[in-house]
Structures are given as structure tokens and as C-alpha cells.
């Protein structure tokens, strides 16, 4: 166990320190993770609010274009007119001016266009500049013709690799509504008797087209929106929520987050979080606890390990000492008994041998009694005996029990009882009192002999609600460095060990524990100038 204990301590301390380091790292990064989660949640909330605003405005703008044709050349193309009127108008009526509803192009629309069944491109009379722009933009006119004939065909930009597609899964054309992902060309709103709009991107231009039925076949109407123009209209609506929003073209089906157009509203990066100072203070308190608690736990573990190692060492010392202390009297008893049994002792020496047998057996009995008493007290078994008598009778009885041992060791014993303590009744455990003073007497016999004739002075005083007993010897006293461990179990002074004094270092510890078990205490008087003076207090 002695060899393995340092390794066990090292492993446990390493694990504790590693756990503290891990907890410290987690605590340090916790606030950053919370801030990241808060920012993400705040961004999603503000983005949802902004999308509602953007979608509402787009609904309003697009509905205006859905509810009316861009322009009409004559009533000839009105499907609701009788056939004879349509034919008459076809032969005689010149094209009419554009509808009054369309005399002004909205700011967010770059221009209108129309493709006739013969693939001829036309524009409203008030917006002819869009015609030249379409023709001058490389590849745009070709894509318009292709989309007019087949909305599902891919967008081809000159100089770029043609997109691959299979069946209806075509990149380059995008549904305005995300809820129809299986068919990206289902329109946003049916505008019968006119067709339905579908939207697609050509570079940074969003093009919306629909097919209308006329008496001369199907025409394709459409309008063009610049991304920058649309941003100028929509982004100011949400910049109070999102500090740096932007619009990104959604060029794959279902990738946009705006309902009516293939667009993605991006929130930007500088999201302003609400005041988190209260939570930060609470988090800092938690972080401090994370640092403190493992530190306390580590200190407790190390303390317990040190205490355990000392306890193991004391246990080994106790086993070694108690074995020696038991072997010595047992050996003497066995030897004397064997010699007496075999008549090897002269008659003149038999009394001396009988006396030695009695002393050794008494010593062995006290040793065993002390060990058993200490074992009971450590298990929490308190003494409950109560004897009631006057102080004079009690202390005379107790001192008479220990006087022979002291006088035999060469000590003179004096007892002084204060007048009040003599006549007043005292309730205490006389047997426990005898054991305490007996241990003090044994301690004085071992260590209390000095240059002068050894003497023991016992004084009894009555104080308010307690009795104070002083047990003083005139020996060399107790060294200062020994006083710290004087009442520690199995602890003996270096002088005692060097002098091979008998004992196991349990007498004073047991005496104090017994004193406490009957409601008193035992201590060493620090102001004693000569010898050692122990102070025992018991309830009055």
C-alpha cells in the first residue's frame, strides 16, 4: 500500500487538475457560444419580421401588374367581344393607344416587352428604349424567344458552359412560388383570361413573362426588373431591423426565402443584440463557481489523501507499538509463570515474582482497557453513567485509586479541594474520572520525573456550573514542538521514542475523549512555568 499510494495520489490529482482545466476552458468559451446562439436567434427573428414586410410590399406591386395587361393594340384582341366585331375591328381599326393604366412605367420596372406569335419583339410606344437594350444585350433576345416557346428551357449565357438538365429539372428557370417545387413553372397567380407569370434570371436582371390568348394566337408579355432597382425599393423597408441587408438571386429551385420572386434576403453580419449585461454578470458568477468548486474539491481530495496516508502510517505504527507493548508483559508473565510452575524460583524470590506477575498483568489490563475504550468512543458510544456525591467523597475516592501507583513510582501526592467543592453535590461518572486521572498519572510516571523529588499536586475548584481540576507535576515539562500533537492518537514525542518508554501514544487522546463524553474537556495549561499542568473540567 505504501508503494501504491503515491501513484494513486498522482493519478487522482492529475485527473482533478485535468477536469479543472477542461471546466475552465468550457466556462471561458461558454459566453461566446451563448452570444453566437443569441445572435443567430436574433437574426432569424429579425429576418422573419423583414420577410413579412418584403412579401407584403411585393404582393402589392405584383398584383398591380397581374390585374391589368401591359398594353393592348386594339379591342381586336379582347377575347370577350363577339366574333363579328373582332373581325370588323381587325379589318378596319388601327391599333389603339396604350391603356391609361399603363401610361407610366413603375419605378421598379426597367421596361415592358411583348413577343408576337411570329417571334417579333415589340414594346409600348412610350418605352421604346427597352427594345434597343434587349437587342444590344448578348444572348438575351434568344433566351426570350426560347422562354416564350418553352418556359422550361434553360437559360444560356454567351461565354458560359451550357447548363445540364434532365426532364423538367432545369436550372436557370425558377418558380416565383416555392410551394410548387415539383413544377417550377406553375405561376404565382392565375390571371385569366390572360396567362400566368413565371420568373427567371438573366445575369442581374429578373424577367417575368406570361402568355395571353388573342384572336391572332398566343402573345408573350413580360417586364424586366434590375436587381439594384428592386433593392432600392425593398431594402429601405427593412433596414431598421437588419443593419446591412442585401438581395441575392435564387438561381436554383426552392433556394429563395421570398415568396413571390426568386430572391433571397440576406440579413448581413452586424446584428445588434439587446443588452445582455445582467446575463453576463450571472454567467460570470457561474464561471467563478466553476473555478472555485473544482478547486475546493481538489483541495478536499488532496487533504483526504494526505489524511489517509497519515492514518495508514499511524495504523502501522499502532500495530507495531501495540504488538511490542503486548509482547513485553505477555513474555514476562509467561516466563515467570513457567519458572514458578517448574519450581525454578527459590522461596525467597517467589514473592518478588508474584509481584512482577501482578504488575505486568495490571499493565496489560490497562493497555487493553484503553484500546477498548478508545474503540468505543471512536464509534460514538458515549458514557451515560451518573454518580452523585459530595466533591470530597468523589475526589478522595478517585485519588485513592491512583495514589499507590504514583507512590510506588516515587511520587508524593497531594490533594487540595476548595471548601465549596467539598460540601456541594457533584453529578459525574466516577469510573470515567478515575480513568482520566489514571492516564494522567501513568503519563507523569513516564515523563514527569526531573531533578527534584517527583511530586503530583491535584487541586479542585468550583466554578459557575463546572468543576476545574488541575493535575500538576514538577518534572521537565512538555516541549513546545510536542504540544501541537500532544492529544493526537498514537503520537509520541521523540524523547519518549528515544528513551524506549512503554506506551502506545493513546493515553492523553483517550483521556480527552472520555472527558468530552461526560460533558467536560481536557487541555494543557500553556502558562505553566515548571512541570506539566493538565486542566480537566467537568459539569458541576
N, C-alpha and C positions, 0 to 999 in steps of 0.2 A: 504493500500500500504506500509506503514511503517513497518508493521509486516511481509509482504511477501518479501520485498526487500532483507533482509539478507539471506533468504532461496534461492532466485533466484541467488544472487551473489555466494553463496556457491555451488549451483548446477553447474553454468556455470564455475566457477573456477575449480571445480572437473573434469568436462568434458574436459576443456582445458588442465589441467595437465595430465589427463589420455591419451588424444590424443598426447601430447608431449612425454610421456613415451613410448607409442606404436610406434610413429615415430622414437624415439631414438633407440628402440630395432630393428626395421626394418632396420634402417641405419647401425646399428652395425653388423647385420648378412648379409647385402647385399653383401659386398665384399667377404665373404666366399662363398655365393651362386654363385656369378659370377665366382669365382675361380673354384668351383666344376663344373659349366657348361663348363668353358673353358677347364678344364682337360678332361671332358667327350668328348667334341668335338675334342680335340687334340688326344685323344686316338682312337676315331673312324677313324679319318683321317689317323693316322699312321698305324692303323690296316689294313685299306683298302689298303694302299700302300704296306704293308708287305704281305698281302694275294695275291696281284698280283705277287709279286716276288716268293712266295712259290708255287703258282699254276703253274707259268711258269716253274720252275725247276721240279716239279712233272710231268708235261706234258712231259718234255724231258726224264726223267728217265723211266716213264711207257711206253712211246712209243717204247723205245728200246726193252722192254720185249714183247710188243704186236706184233711187226713186225717180230719176229723170234720165232721158237719153242725152248724150253729149251734144248732138246736133241732129237735125232732120232736114233733108233736102226738099221734101215736099210731102204732102199728105199721101202721095203715091205709095209710100212705104208704110203707111198706117194700116195694120192688119185688120182694124175694126171697120173700115169703110166697105160699102157694097162693091162688088167686083166691077160693075159698070162704071162707077165713079172712079175707081182706081185706074181702069183702062183709059177713061177720058182724061184723067189728070196726067197719065203717062204720056198721052199724045200731045196735049196742049199746054200743060202747066210747066212753067220754068221752075227751077229749084227755088225754094223759099229761103228767106234769111234764117239764120240760126235762131233757135228758141230763145225767148227773152231770159229764160233762166240761166242761159249759158253765155250771156254777153260779156261776162267777166270770168277769167280763169282764176280759181283759188290760188292763194299764195303757195300752198304746199304742193301744187301740181305743176310740174315743169311744162307739160303740154299734152294735148289730145291728138289722137290719130284714128284713122279708120282704114281697113283693108277691104276692098271690094271683092266679089267672087272671082273677078279676073286678075287678082293679086295686085291691083293698082292701089297705091298708097295715097290717101287723102288726109287733109287736115281742115279744121274750121278756118273760115276766111280770116278770122281775127288772130289766128295763131299759126301763120304760115312759116314762121321761123323754125318751128319744130320739125317741119318736113326736111329742110336742109340739114338740120342737126342729125336726124336719123340717117340720112343718106351719107353724111360725112363720117359717121361713127363706124369703124370697120366691123363687119360681121353682124351688126345689129339688124339691118333690114332682112338679111337672110333668116335670122332667128325669128323675126316677127312673122315672116311668111310660113316658116315651118310650124310655129306655135299656132298660127291661125288655122292651119290644116289639121294639125295633130298636137293638142296640148301636151301630150305625154312625151314628145320627142325631147332629147337632151339639148342643153344649151352648149353651143360650140363657140369658143372664143378664139379668134385667129392667133396663131403662135403658141397655143397651149395644147397639151395632149388631149385628144377627144376622150370624154368620159366613157367608162364601160358601164353597160347596163344590161339587165335581163328582164324581159317582160315589162311589167309596169313599175318595177323598182328602179326608177330613173333619178339619178342625182341631177340637179340643175333646175328642176321644177319643184315647187314647194306649195303645199296646200296652205291656204290662208287660215284654215281652222285645223288645230292639232287633233281634234277628236275624230278625224277621218284619216288615220294613218294608213289604213289598208288601201285607200284610193286617194292619192294626193291631189286629185283634180276635182273633187267634189267642191262646189262653190261655197262661198261664205253665206250668201243669201240668194234664194231663188227670186228673180225679178221678172217674172212672166208679165207680158208676153216676150220680154227681152230675155237674153241668156243670163248666165251666172258668171261672176268674175272668178278668175284664177290668177295667182301672182307668181312671179319668178324674178330672179336677179340676173342682171347683165352688168357685170362689174359692180359699180357702186350705184346703179340705177335700178329701182324697183318698178317693174312693169306689171300693170293689171290689165287683163283682157277679158272680153266676153263676146259671145256670138249672139246676133239678133236676126230674126227672121223677117224678110221683106218679100214683096212680090217679085223681086228680081234675084232672089236667092239669099244666102246667109252672108251677112256682113260681120266683120270683126271690129269691134270698137275697143279702145283702150286709152290709157293715160300713163304718163311716166312721172315718177317721183324720184328726186335726188335724195340720197341718204342724208346729206348735210342739211337740206331744206327741212326734212322731216325731224331731224334732231333739233333744229332751231325752234320748231313748234312744240315738240313733246318734252324735251328735257327741261325747259324752264318751269314746267308744271310740277316737276319732282325734285328740283334742286334744293328745295327747303328740307327734304327728307334725306336725299342722297347727296353728299358733298361734291362728288365728281362722277356723275352718271354718264353712260355712253350707250349707243345703239350698235349692235353687231349684226350683220346679215346672217340669217339662219339658212344655210345652203344645203342642209340635209333635212329630210322629213322628220318632223317631231322634235327638232332641236331648239326651236324658239320658245320663249315664255310669254310672248304677246299673242293674244287670242286671234286678232283679226289680220295680222300681217306676219310674214316670215322674218321676224326680228327677235333679237334677244336683248333685253335691258340689263346692262351690267351696272352694279352698284358702285364700282370704284373701290379704292382701298382705304381712304381716310374716313372711316366711320367713327363718329364721335359717340363715346359711351357716356351714360349718365354717371353722376357722382358715386363712386364706389369707396369713398374714404371710410365709411362705417364698416363695410365688409372687410376692407383691408386691415383695419385695426383688429377686428375679430380674428382674421386669418393670422395676423402676426402673433396674437396671443396663443392661437393653436400651434403655430410653428415653435414658439418659445416652449410650450408644453412638450412638444415632440423632442426638443433638445434636452429639456430638463428630466423628463420621466425616464428615458433610457439611461441618462447619466446617473440618476438615483438608483435605478435598477442595477446598473453595472457596479456601483459602489456597494450596494447591498450584497450582490453576488460575490464580489471580491472579499467583502467583510465576512460573509458566511464561510467562504472557503478558507480564509485565514483562521477564523474561529474553529472551523472543523479540523484544520491541520493542528492547531494548538490542542484541541480536545483529544485528538488521536495521540499526540505526543504525551499529554498528561495521562491518558489512559494507559499508555505503555509504561510511563513512569510509575503510575499507581500499581499496575500489575507487578512490576519489578520490585517496588518497595514493599507492597503487602506480602509478596512471596517471601522476601527476606525477613520481614517482621514476624511472619507466621512461622517460618522455619526455625528462627532462633529459639523462641520459647518451646516449640514442639521438640526440637532437638534436645534441649536441656531436660525437659520433662521425660522424654523417652530414655535418655541416658541415666538420669537419677533413678527413675522407676526400675530400669533393668538392673542397676547396681544394687538397689535395695532388695529386689526380688531374689537375686543370687547371693545375698549375704556378703557382698563385697565391700560394705561400708562398716567401719568399726562402730561400736555402740556410742562412742564419744562424738562421732560425726553425724550420727543419724538425725539428731535434732536440726543441725545445720542444713542437711539435705531436705528434710521435710519443709523447713522454712523456705528454701530455694524453690521447691516444687510449688508451694503456695504462692510465692511471689510471681513465678513465671505463669502459673495458671491464672492468677488475678490479672496480670498484664495482658495475657491472651484474651481473657474475658472482656476487658475494657476495650481492646482493639476491635474485637468482633462486635461489641455493642455499639461502638462509634460508627463502624461501617454500616451496620443495620439501621441505626438511627438516621444517618445521612441519606441512606437509600429511601427511607420512608418520607423524609422531608422533601427530597427532590421529586417524589411522586405526588406531593401536595397533601400528604396526610398530616394535618395539624394536630397538635396535642390539645385535648379537651379537659384534662383533669383539673379540678379546682379544690385546693385545700385552704381552709380559713383558720387562722390562729393569730396570736399576737406576734409582733415583729421579733420580740425577744426569743420566744419559743422557736419560731421558724429558723432564724439565723443561727441560734445556738445549735439546733439540730443539724443544720447543713454543715457548719464549720466543724462540728464534732466528727462528721463523716470523713472530711478531708484532712483533718489535723494529723492523724497518725502517719499518713504518707509523707507529709511535709516534715514532721519532726524526725522521722526515720531518715530523711534525706539531709538532716542537719539544720532545718529552718526553725526559727521561732515564729509562732503565730499569735497575732493579737487581733481582737475583735472589739470594735467600738461602735455602739448603737446609740443614736441620738434619743433623748428622752421621749419625744413624741412617737418615734418609730417603735419604742419598746412596748408601749401600752396599747396602741391602736391596732385593731384587727387588719390583717392583710390577706387578700384572696390571691393565691398563686398556685402554681404547680411545683410542689416541693421537690419531686423527683427530677424535674427539668432543671430546677435551680441547683440541685446537687450535681447534676451532670455538667452544667456550665462551669461552676466553680471548681469542680474536679478537673476539668480540662485545663482551666487556668492554672491550677496547682501543678498539673503534670508539665505544663509549658514552663512554669517557673523553676521546677526541679531540673529541667533540661538546660535552660538558658539563663536562669536568674541568679546564678552564683557569681559573686565578684570577689574583691579583695577583702571586704568586711565580712563579718559573720552574717550569713544569709538570714533574712527576716521577711516575713509576709505581714502586711498590715491591711486589715479589712475594715472599712468604715461604712456605716449605713446611715443615710439621711432621708428624712421625709420631706418631699417637695409637694406642691399642689398637684394632686391626682396621680402622683407617681413616687416610686421609691428609687433612690440613687445609691448604688453600691460601688465602692472603689476597691479594687484589688491591686495593691501596690507591692513591688519587691524592691530591694536595694541593690540589684545586680547591675551589669554593664549597660542595660537599656537596649533599645532596638535601633539599629542603624537606619538613617533616613531613606536610603535607597531600598530598604526592605519593606518599609511601611506601605508602599503602593500595592504590593501583592500579599500583604500580611493575612488578609481574610480570603484569599483565593484558594480554592480546593487543590490539594496535592502540591501546593507550592511551599518550598522550604528554602531557607536562607543558605547562602554559600558557606557561611560559618558552620551551620548545622550539618551540611553535607560533608564539609571537610573534617569535622570532628566526629563523624560517624555516630551522631546522636540517634537513638531509636525514635521511631515515629514515621508517619506517612504523610504529614502535612495536612491533616484533616481536622485537628482539634479545634483551632480557632474558627474555622469555617463552620463547623458543626455547632459550636457554641453560639455564634451569631444567629444562625438559622433557628436554633432552639429558642433563643431569646425573642426573635421575631414571631415565632409560632405561638408564644404565650402573651403576645402583645407588647413586648419590650424591644430593647436593642442593645448591642454591644459594640463599643468603639475603643480606640486607643486615645488616651489623653495626650494631646500634642504639646501641652505646656509643661509636662513633667521634666524636671531637671535631672533627677537621679533615678536610675532604675527604669522599670516599665510600669505604667499605671493604666489598667483597663477599667472602663466605666460601664457598669451594667445598670440599665433602667428597666423596671418592671411596673405594671399598673399597681396603684395603691388599693 
